[in-house]
Amino acid sequence: MSGPPPLAVRGASGWPAPVAALLLAAWLGAALYFSVVVTRAAFAVLPSRALAGALVGRTLPVLFDTGMLLGVWLAVSALLGPRGSVRAVTLGGGVLMLVVMAVARFAILARIDRLRATLPAAIDALAPTDPARRAFGHLHAMSVGALGLSLLVGLVVLFALAHSLAVVAHD
């Protein structure tokens, strides 16, 4: 290959792209750590599942809020960069993360909170066939799915940014 890579691949130049990649990597690390370590540890060491659920329920909104902020940053940094496929991936990924994290934060978690407020007992005390317990399970699955989708989108954007930055650095 004798010439420079096409502009579509070289899209990440200037300061917004490296900052976006760094922030995205930090958020992905925090989200993975929360999902894999913190939640499992909370349910393993706290004396009740209700306490563990309360801990997770108090910390999860912070993860969703920072995911929304990151989505905004990705979209803005993409708009500041040159046109190309990396810009499109970063812009689309940022908007998608913003939307998914906002739905998770303001729709799904709000429904979980409203459901918990109406329960006569802890979720675990309800029969597995209880409609409220089933509704909680469905909402929990949606919350996990939203976080998983944002992690996947974030990884795609991070790989696109990293590849683009490597191409720019190689020039």
N, C-alpha and C positions, 0 to 999 in steps of 0.2 A: 504494500500500500504506500504510494508515494505522496499523495496530497493530504491536506488536512481533512479531518472528518467533516461530514456535512454539518451545517449549522443546526439542524434539528437535534443532533446528538450533542453538539457543543453548547447547548442552551444555557447552562449554568455558568454565569460569569458575574463578577462583582461580589459584593459582600452579602446580599440577601440569601443566596443559595447555600453557602457554607453555614450561615447562622441557622437557616431553616433545617439543614441536615443535622446540626448539633442539637437543636431543640427537639427535633423529632426523635433522634436517637435517645435522648434523655427521657422523653415521655414514654417511648416504647419500653425502655428499661424499667421505668417506674411501674408501668402497667403490668409488665410481665412479673416483676417482683411482687406486686400486690396480689396478682392472680394466683401465682404459684406458691409463694411463701407466706405472705401475711394472712390470707384467708384460711389456708390450711392450718397454720399455727394457731390462729384464733380459735378455730373449732377443736383443735387438739388440746389446748392448755387451759382455756377458760372453763369454769365450772359448769356452765350450761350453754346449750346451743342458742338460747335466747340472748345471752350476753354476747356471744360471738357474732350473732346476727346483728345485734345493736352496734357493735364495733365496726363491722363491715359496712353497715348502713350509714354510719356517720362519716366514714372515710371515702366511700365510693363517690359521693358527689364531688369531692375535690378532684378526683381522677377525671370525672366527666367534664368538670369546669375547665380544667387545664387542657383537656382534649379539644374543647370548643375553641379556646384561645389559640391553641396550636393550629387548628383548622383555619382560623382567620389569618394567622401569620403565614401559613403556607400559601393561601390564596393571594394575599398581598405581595409576598415575595415573588410569586409566580408572575403577577402583573407587572412587577418592576423589572423582570428579566426579559431577555430577548425571546422572540417567538420561536416555537419549535416543539418537538414532542415532549421534551422534559418539562417545558412550561405547561403544556396541556395536562400531563400526568400530575404535576404538582398542583395546578389550579383545581382540576377535577377531584383529586384526592383531598385537598384542603376543604373544598366545599362539602364533599361527602362526609368527611370526619366531623365537620361543624354540624351538619344536619343530624347525623346518627347520634352524636354525643348530646345534642340538644333534645332529641326525642327521648333518649335514655334518661337524661337528667330531669326534664320537665314533664314528661308524660309517663314513662314507665315507673321511675322512682316515686313520683307523686301518687300514682295508683297503688303502689306497694304501701306507702305511708298511710293512705286512706284506708286500705284494707286492714292493715295492722291495727289502726285506731278503732275499728269496729269489732275486732275479735274479742271473744270472752276469755280466751286463754292464749298461750303461746302456740305458734304454728305447729310445733311438734306434738302438742297435746291433742290436736284435732285428729279425727279419724282420717285415714288415707283417702276415703271416699268423700269426705266433707267438701262441699263446693268451694268454700273459702280456701281450704288447703290446696285444692286443685288450681284455683285461680292464682294463688301465690306461686305455685310451681310454674305455671305458665308465664307469669310476669318475671319470675326469676330467670327462666330460660331466655326470655326476650332481652333481659338486661345483660346476661352473659353473651348472648348472640351479638348484641350491639357492641360490646367491648371487643369481642373477637373480630367482628367485621372491621372495626376501627384499627385494631392491631394489624390485620391483614392489609388494609389500605395503606397504613403507615409504612409497613415493610416495603410495599411496592414503590411508594414515593421515595423512601430512603434509598432503595437500590437504584432508582432512576437518578436521584440527585448525586449519589456516590459515583455512579458510572460517569455522569456528566462532568463532575468535578475532576475525576481522574483523567478524562479526555482533555479538559482545559489545562490541567497541570502538566500533562505530557507534551502539549504544544510548545 
